Amino acid sequence: MDGKAHFTPEGQAYDAERTPYLEGLGLCVVRFSNADVMSSGEDMCWQIGQELTRAVER
């Protein structure tokens, strides 16, 4: 979950560097805003399930 700090120019620059690093470790980065999770938690869980399914199929 990404809070407000991730939507600042500095936060976005940090994420732009960190995401490829994490993916290089074999991790899948899926980002959700705190607001999305709080208002649509069920949808976020579904999306995470979809990402897990894709990862298993690779």
C-alpha positions, 0 to 999 in steps of 0.5 A, spaced: 500 500 500 502 506 498 501 512 502 501 520 500 509 520 500 509 515 494 505 520 490 510 526 491 515 527 485 520 525 490 516 518 492 515 517 485 523 518 483 524 513 489 519 508 487 522 508 480 529 506 482 526 501 487 521 497 483 526 495 478 531 493 484 525 489 487 523 486 480 530 484 479 530 480 486 524 476 483 519 480 486 512 482 483 511 489 485 503 491 485 501 498 488 495 500 491 493 507 494 491 507 501 485 510 499 483 504 494 485 499 499 480 502 504 474 503 499 475 497 495 479 492 499 475 486 496 477 488 489 485 489 491 485 482 494 482 480 487 487 483 483 493 480 488 490 473 486 490 475 479 498 477 480 499 470 484 496 466 478 500 469 473 506 468 477 505 461 478 503 460 471 510 463 469 
